[in-house]
Amino acid sequence: MKIGLYFGTYNPIHVGHLIIANHMAEFADLDQIWIVVTPHNPLKKKATLLDDQQRLQMVYLATEDYPKIKPSDIEFKLPQPSYTVITLAHLQEKYPNHEFSLIMGEDNLKTLHKWRNYEVILENHDIYVYPRLEAKGRTGEAISDEPENVELKSHPKIHVIDAPIVEISSTFIRNSIKEGKNIQPLLPPKVWEYIDHNNFYKK
């Protein structure tokens, strides 16, 4: 089975994440997409980051109607900080019959050469890239405003997918909730209910 790993803090997961994950599940040659929730680094204080299990629960609520999209807490069980190459090695050992690929935005591809052991990742795993307008960056990896890496983009293991450009950020959602704005259309209904019920992000 071909699994696409879509990493993020998902604080919270929103419709943009689901649009990308579903597009990859339906239009790339992947059988399933695993939404991998990045754990909170205990050495870093981040007041706006919800507890690991709360963020995982939101991913469960968001994906339960999508049979090809599954939540994953695999990084909760691994040493911190989370490095993609270590996560991939662990998954390959745990699920030897699965073939794991990465899903990332174009912004992350620009800095892939700064990731730990990126050559090992490229040697053993395909990477599916979706278009992005703004730079975010994978937790635990280097990020910067780098020029486009043409050599990487033409690598045989890298597949650029013509997915919708969705520019919704979790930061915008958190800030909007804090300001008392109604952002329901940006969240899966069950996620919105969970956030509203628990008064998350209001302080």
Secondary structure as GFF3:
##gff-version 3
##sequence-region A 1 203
A	DSSP	beta_strand	2	8	.	.	.	ID=ss1
A	DSSP	alpha_helix	15	27	.	.	.	ID=ss2
A	DSSP	beta_strand	32	37	.	.	.	ID=ss3
A	DSSP	alpha_helix	52	63	.	.	.	ID=ss4
A	DSSP	beta_strand	69	72	.	.	.	ID=ss5
A	DSSP	three_ten_helix	74	77	.	.	.	ID=ss6
A	DSSP	alpha_helix	84	94	.	.	.	ID=ss7
A	DSSP	beta_strand	99	105	.	.	.	ID=ss8
A	DSSP	alpha_helix	106	110	.	.	.	ID=ss9
A	DSSP	three_ten_helix	112	114	.	.	.	ID=ss10
A	DSSP	alpha_helix	118	124	.	.	.	ID=ss11
A	DSSP	beta_strand	127	130	.	.	.	ID=ss12
A	DSSP	alpha_helix	150	153	.	.	.	ID=ss13
A	DSSP	beta_strand	158	160	.	.	.	ID=ss14
A	DSSP	alpha_helix	170	178	.	.	.	ID=ss15
A	DSSP	three_ten_helix	184	186	.	.	.	ID=ss16
A	DSSP	alpha_helix	189	197	.	.	.	ID=ss17
###
